[in-house]
Amino acid sequence: MLNAAPERKLLPGPRYPLLSEADEADAERLYQRLKTVGHLDPKPPGTDE
């Protein structure tokens, strides 16, 4: 055995909150809407895309 060093397990780094709870809730609401509808902004009338 050439490499006799013990195997190291990588530990996850500390997690810091990036959003406030209110902003996170808003982002989750928008994400769920995007999953359901397929887009966030309503298409203007007469647009065929």
mmCIF file as gemmi writes it, N, C-alpha and C atoms, coordinates in Angstrom:
data_model
loop_
_atom_site.group_PDB
_atom_site.id
_atom_site.type_symbol
_atom_site.label_atom_id
_atom_site.label_alt_id
_atom_site.label_comp_id
_atom_site.label_asym_id
_atom_site.label_entity_id
_atom_site.label_seq_id
_atom_site.pdbx_PDB_ins_code
_atom_site.Cartn_x
_atom_site.Cartn_y
_atom_site.Cartn_z
_atom_site.occupancy
_atom_site.B_iso_or_equiv
_atom_site.pdbx_formal_charge
_atom_site.auth_seq_id
_atom_site.auth_asym_id
_atom_site.pdbx_PDB_model_num
ATOM 1 N N . MET Axp A 1 ? 0.846 -1.171 0 1 0 ? 1 A 1
ATOM 2 C CA . MET Axp A 1 ? 0 0 0 1 0 ? 1 A 1
ATOM 3 C C . MET Axp A 1 ? 0.898 1.242 0 1 0 ? 1 A 1
ATOM 4 N N . LEU Axp A 2 ? 0.822 2.033 -1.064 1 0 ? 2 A 1
ATOM 5 C CA . LEU Axp A 2 ? 1.681 3.19 -1.192 1 0 ? 2 A 1
ATOM 6 C C . LEU Axp A 2 ? 1.177 4.381 -0.384 1 0 ? 2 A 1
ATOM 7 N N . ASN Axp A 3 ? -0.117 4.596 -0.378 1 0 ? 3 A 1
ATOM 8 C CA . ASN Axp A 3 ? -0.692 5.742 0.316 1 0 ? 3 A 1
ATOM 9 C C . ASN Axp A 3 ? -1.304 5.264 1.63 1 0 ? 3 A 1
ATOM 10 N N . ALA Axp A 4 ? -0.526 5.351 2.705 1 0 ? 4 A 1
ATOM 11 C CA . ALA Axp A 4 ? -0.976 4.852 3.995 1 0 ? 4 A 1
ATOM 12 C C . ALA Axp A 4 ? -1.647 5.941 4.835 1 0 ? 4 A 1
ATOM 13 N N . ALA Axp A 5 ? -1.819 7.127 4.289 1 0 ? 5 A 1
ATOM 14 C CA . ALA Axp A 5 ? -2.457 8.207 5.043 1 0 ? 5 A 1
ATOM 15 C C . ALA Axp A 5 ? -3.932 7.881 5.263 1 0 ? 5 A 1
ATOM 16 N N . PRO Axp A 6 ? -4.458 8.195 6.435 1 0 ? 6 A 1
ATOM 17 C CA . PRO Axp A 6 ? -5.89 7.92 6.68 1 0 ? 6 A 1
ATOM 18 C C . PRO Axp A 6 ? -6.767 8.78 5.774 1 0 ? 6 A 1
ATOM 19 N N . GLU Axp A 7 ? -7.898 8.226 5.422 1 0 ? 7 A 1
ATOM 20 C CA . GLU Axp A 7 ? -8.835 8.948 4.55 1 0 ? 7 A 1
ATOM 21 C C . GLU Axp A 7 ? -9.463 10.095 5.321 1 0 ? 7 A 1
ATOM 22 N N . ARG Axp A 8 ? -9.527 11.266 4.706 1 0 ? 8 A 1
ATOM 23 C CA . ARG Axp A 8 ? -10.147 12.428 5.347 1 0 ? 8 A 1
ATOM 24 C C . ARG Axp A 8 ? -11.573 12.573 4.848 1 0 ? 8 A 1
ATOM 25 N N . LYS Axp A 9 ? -12.458 12.854 5.756 1 0 ? 9 A 1
ATOM 26 C CA . LYS Axp A 9 ? -13.845 13.144 5.383 1 0 ? 9 A 1
ATOM 27 C C . LYS Axp A 9 ? -14.003 14.652 5.341 1 0 ? 9 A 1
ATOM 28 N N . LEU Axp A 10 ? -14.574 15.15 4.245 1 0 ? 10 A 1
ATOM 29 C CA . LEU Axp A 10 ? -14.801 16.586 4.132 1 0 ? 10 A 1
ATOM 30 C C . LEU Axp A 10 ? -16.067 16.961 4.894 1 0 ? 10 A 1
ATOM 31 N N . LEU Axp A 11 ? -15.926 17.911 5.775 1 0 ? 11 A 1
ATOM 32 C CA . LEU Axp A 11 ? -17.071 18.39 6.537 1 0 ? 11 A 1
ATOM 33 C C . LEU Axp A 11 ? -17.665 19.596 5.819 1 0 ? 11 A 1
ATOM 34 N N . PRO Axp A 12 ? -18.971 19.706 5.814 1 0 ? 12 A 1
ATOM 35 C CA . PRO Axp A 12 ? -19.569 20.892 5.181 1 0 ? 12 A 1
ATOM 36 C C . PRO Axp A 12 ? -19.197 22.146 5.968 1 0 ? 12 A 1
ATOM 37 N N . GLY Axp A 13 ? -18.999 23.217 5.241 1 0 ? 13 A 1
ATOM 38 C CA . GLY Axp A 13 ? -18.67 24.483 5.881 1 0 ? 13 A 1
ATOM 39 C C . GLY Axp A 13 ? -19.879 25.059 6.587 1 0 ? 13 A 1
ATOM 40 N N . PRO Axp A 14 ? -19.674 26.084 7.39 1 0 ? 14 A 1
ATOM 41 C CA . PRO Axp A 14 ? -20.819 26.708 8.078 1 0 ? 14 A 1
ATOM 42 C C . PRO Axp A 14 ? -21.739 27.37 7.071 1 0 ? 14 A 1
ATOM 43 N N . ARG Axp A 15 ? -23.017 27.333 7.365 1 0 ? 15 A 1
ATOM 44 C CA . ARG Axp A 15 ? -24.019 27.949 6.485 1 0 ? 15 A 1
ATOM 45 C C . ARG Axp A 15 ? -24.486 29.248 7.108 1 0 ? 15 A 1
ATOM 46 N N . TYR Axp A 16 ? -24.472 30.289 6.309 1 0 ? 16 A 1
ATOM 47 C CA . TYR Axp A 16 ? -24.906 31.601 6.757 1 0 ? 16 A 1
ATOM 48 C C . TYR Axp A 16 ? -26.186 31.96 6.021 1 0 ? 16 A 1
ATOM 49 N N . PRO Axp A 17 ? -27.172 32.509 6.721 1 0 ? 17 A 1
ATOM 50 C CA . PRO Axp A 17 ? -28.421 32.887 6.037 1 0 ? 17 A 1
ATOM 51 C C . PRO Axp A 17 ? -28.166 34.023 5.05 1 0 ? 17 A 1
ATOM 52 N N . LEU Axp A 18 ? -28.644 33.847 3.822 1 0 ? 18 A 1
ATOM 53 C CA . LEU Axp A 18 ? -28.483 34.871 2.799 1 0 ? 18 A 1
ATOM 54 C C . LEU Axp A 18 ? -29.704 35.77 2.705 1 0 ? 18 A 1
ATOM 55 N N . LEU Axp A 19 ? -30.856 35.237 3.098 1 0 ? 19 A 1
ATOM 56 C CA . LEU Axp A 19 ? -32.114 35.984 3.012 1 0 ? 19 A 1
ATOM 57 C C . LEU Axp A 19 ? -32.769 36.033 4.384 1 0 ? 19 A 1
ATOM 58 N N . SER Axp A 20 ? -33.553 37.068 4.599 1 0 ? 20 A 1
ATOM 59 C CA . SER Axp A 20 ? -34.367 37.095 5.818 1 0 ? 20 A 1
ATOM 60 C C . SER Axp A 20 ? -35.482 36.066 5.653 1 0 ? 20 A 1
ATOM 61 N N . GLU Axp A 21 ? -36.151 35.74 6.729 1 0 ? 21 A 1
ATOM 62 C CA . GLU Axp A 21 ? -37.234 34.758 6.65 1 0 ? 21 A 1
ATOM 63 C C . GLU Axp A 21 ? -38.343 35.238 5.717 1 0 ? 21 A 1
ATOM 64 N N . ALA Axp A 22 ? -38.644 36.539 5.739 1 0 ? 22 A 1
ATOM 65 C CA . ALA Axp A 22 ? -39.689 37.085 4.873 1 0 ? 22 A 1
ATOM 66 C C . ALA Axp A 22 ? -39.271 36.988 3.405 1 0 ? 22 A 1
ATOM 67 N N . ASP Axp A 23 ? -38.007 37.32 3.109 1 0 ? 23 A 1
ATOM 68 C CA . ASP Axp A 23 ? -37.52 37.232 1.732 1 0 ? 23 A 1
ATOM 69 C C . ASP Axp A 23 ? -37.476 35.775 1.253 1 0 ? 23 A 1
ATOM 70 N N . GLU Axp A 24 ? -37.092 34.871 2.142 1 0 ? 24 A 1
ATOM 71 C CA . GLU Axp A 24 ? -37.062 33.458 1.779 1 0 ? 24 A 1
ATOM 72 C C . GLU Axp A 24 ? -38.469 32.945 1.486 1 0 ? 24 A 1
ATOM 73 N N . ALA Axp A 25 ? -39.443 33.37 2.269 1 0 ? 25 A 1
ATOM 74 C CA . ALA Axp A 25 ? -40.834 32.974 2.033 1 0 ? 25 A 1
ATOM 75 C C . ALA Axp A 25 ? -41.322 33.524 0.695 1 0 ? 25 A 1
ATOM 76 N N . ASP Axp A 26 ? -40.948 34.762 0.38 1 0 ? 26 A 1
ATOM 77 C CA . ASP Axp A 26 ? -41.336 35.364 -0.892 1 0 ? 26 A 1
ATOM 78 C C . ASP Axp A 26 ? -40.689 34.626 -2.061 1 0 ? 26 A 1
ATOM 79 N N . ALA Axp A 27 ? -39.416 34.282 -1.921 1 0 ? 27 A 1
ATOM 80 C CA . ALA Axp A 27 ? -38.726 33.532 -2.978 1 0 ? 27 A 1
ATOM 81 C C . ALA Axp A 27 ? -39.37 32.161 -3.167 1 0 ? 27 A 1
ATOM 82 N N . GLU Axp A 28 ? -39.744 31.506 -2.086 1 0 ? 28 A 1
ATOM 83 C CA . GLU Axp A 28 ? -40.403 30.196 -2.177 1 0 ? 28 A 1
ATOM 84 C C . GLU Axp A 28 ? -41.758 30.324 -2.86 1 0 ? 28 A 1
ATOM 85 N N . ARG Axp A 29 ? -42.512 31.385 -2.535 1 0 ? 29 A 1
ATOM 86 C CA . ARG Axp A 29 ? -43.819 31.605 -3.169 1 0 ? 29 A 1
ATOM 87 C C . ARG Axp A 29 ? -43.656 31.817 -4.672 1 0 ? 29 A 1
ATOM 88 N N . LEU Axp A 30 ? -42.668 32.626 -5.061 1 0 ? 30 A 1
ATOM 89 C CA . LEU Axp A 30 ? -42.421 32.862 -6.489 1 0 ? 30 A 1
ATOM 90 C C . LEU Axp A 30 ? -41.972 31.582 -7.192 1 0 ? 30 A 1
ATOM 91 N N . TYR Axp A 31 ? -41.14 30.788 -6.531 1 0 ? 31 A 1
ATOM 92 C CA . TYR Axp A 31 ? -40.676 29.526 -7.117 1 0 ? 31 A 1
ATOM 93 C C . TYR Axp A 31 ? -41.848 28.568 -7.334 1 0 ? 31 A 1
ATOM 94 N N . GLN Axp A 32 ? -42.721 28.457 -6.348 1 0 ? 32 A 1
ATOM 95 C CA . GLN Axp A 32 ? -43.878 27.57 -6.494 1 0 ? 32 A 1
ATOM 96 C C . GLN Axp A 32 ? -44.784 28.052 -7.624 1 0 ? 32 A 1
ATOM 97 N N . ARG Axp A 33 ? -44.946 29.36 -7.754 1 0 ? 33 A 1
ATOM 98 C CA . ARG Axp A 33 ? -45.754 29.908 -8.854 1 0 ? 33 A 1
ATOM 99 C C . ARG Axp A 33 ? -45.104 29.608 -10.201 1 0 ? 33 A 1
ATOM 100 N N . LEU Axp A 34 ? -43.791 29.755 -10.255 1 0 ? 34 A 1
ATOM 101 C CA . LEU Axp A 34 ? -43.064 29.463 -11.49 1 0 ? 34 A 1
ATOM 102 C C . LEU Axp A 34 ? -43.222 27.996 -11.876 1 0 ? 34 A 1
ATOM 103 N N . LYS Axp A 35 ? -43.139 27.092 -10.891 1 0 ? 35 A 1
ATOM 104 C CA . LYS Axp A 35 ? -43.318 25.663 -11.182 1 0 ? 35 A 1
ATOM 105 C C . LYS Axp A 35 ? -44.719 25.379 -11.704 1 0 ? 35 A 1
ATOM 106 N N . THR Axp A 36 ? -45.726 26.05 -11.139 1 0 ? 36 A 1
ATOM 107 C CA . THR Axp A 36 ? -47.112 25.796 -11.514 1 0 ? 36 A 1
ATOM 108 C C . THR Axp A 36 ? -47.464 26.398 -12.871 1 0 ? 36 A 1
ATOM 109 N N . VAL Axp A 37 ? -47.123 27.67 -13.062 1 0 ? 37 A 1
ATOM 110 C CA . VAL Axp A 37 ? -47.564 28.415 -14.233 1 0 ? 37 A 1
ATOM 111 C C . VAL Axp A 37 ? -46.559 28.311 -15.388 1 0 ? 37 A 1
ATOM 112 N N . GLY Axp A 38 ? -45.285 28.215 -15.061 1 0 ? 38 A 1
ATOM 113 C CA . GLY Axp A 38 ? -44.261 28.129 -16.101 1 0 ? 38 A 1
ATOM 114 C C . GLY Axp A 38 ? -43.584 29.454 -16.388 1 0 ? 38 A 1
ATOM 115 N N . HIS Axp A 39 ? -44.112 30.548 -15.82 1 0 ? 39 A 1
ATOM 116 C CA . HIS Axp A 39 ? -43.503 31.871 -15.969 1 0 ? 39 A 1
ATOM 117 C C . HIS Axp A 39 ? -43.974 32.732 -14.805 1 0 ? 39 A 1
ATOM 118 N N . LEU Axp A 40 ? -43.257 33.812 -14.545 1 0 ? 40 A 1
ATOM 119 C CA . LEU Axp A 40 ? -43.621 34.686 -13.43 1 0 ? 40 A 1
ATOM 120 C C . LEU Axp A 40 ? -44.408 35.902 -13.876 1 0 ? 40 A 1
ATOM 121 N N . ASP Axp A 41 ? -44.057 36.461 -15.035 1 0 ? 41 A 1
ATOM 122 C CA . ASP Axp A 41 ? -44.716 37.668 -15.515 1 0 ? 41 A 1
ATOM 123 C C . ASP Axp A 41 ? -45.839 37.304 -16.473 1 0 ? 41 A 1
ATOM 124 N N . PRO Axp A 42 ? -46.988 37.956 -16.353 1 0 ? 42 A 1
ATOM 125 C CA . PRO Axp A 42 ? -48.056 37.698 -17.325 1 0 ? 42 A 1
ATOM 126 C C . PRO Axp A 42 ? -47.646 38.205 -18.699 1 0 ? 42 A 1
ATOM 127 N N . LYS Axp A 43 ? -48.024 37.46 -19.707 1 0 ? 43 A 1
ATOM 128 C CA . LYS Axp A 43 ? -47.723 37.883 -21.084 1 0 ? 43 A 1
ATOM 129 C C . LYS Axp A 43 ? -48.668 39.003 -21.488 1 0 ? 43 A 1
ATOM 130 N N . PRO Axp A 44 ? -48.172 40.003 -22.204 1 0 ? 44 A 1
ATOM 131 C CA . PRO Axp A 44 ? -49.049 41.072 -22.673 1 0 ? 44 A 1
ATOM 132 C C . PRO Axp A 44 ? -50.085 40.519 -23.653 1 0 ? 44 A 1
ATOM 133 N N . PRO Axp A 45 ? -51.269 41.064 -23.681 1 0 ? 45 A 1
ATOM 134 C CA . PRO Axp A 45 ? -52.294 40.581 -24.614 1 0 ? 45 A 1
ATOM 135 C C . PRO Axp A 45 ? -51.818 40.731 -26.058 1 0 ? 45 A 1
ATOM 136 N N . GLY Axp A 46 ? -52.128 39.727 -26.863 1 0 ? 46 A 1
ATOM 137 C CA . GLY Axp A 46 ? -51.764 39.766 -28.286 1 0 ? 46 A 1
ATOM 138 C C . GLY Axp A 46 ? -50.367 39.225 -28.555 1 0 ? 46 A 1
ATOM 139 N N . THR Axp A 47 ? -49.674 38.764 -27.534 1 0 ? 47 A 1
ATOM 140 C CA . THR Axp A 47 ? -48.335 38.207 -27.736 1 0 ? 47 A 1
ATOM 141 C C . THR Axp A 47 ? -48.454 36.704 -27.929 1 0 ? 47 A 1
ATOM 142 N N . ASP Axp A 48 ? -47.974 36.208 -29.036 1 0 ? 48 A 1
ATOM 143 C CA . ASP Axp A 48 ? -48.007 34.769 -29.313 1 0 ? 48 A 1
ATOM 144 C C . ASP Axp A 48 ? -46.585 34.239 -29.255 1 0 ? 48 A 1
ATOM 145 N N . GLU Axp A 49 ? -46.114 33.904 -28.064 1 0 ? 49 A 1
ATOM 146 C CA . GLU Axp A 49 ? -44.772 33.329 -27.904 1 0 ? 49 A 1
ATOM 147 C C . GLU Axp A 49 ? -44.855 31.976 -27.294 1 0 ? 49 A 1
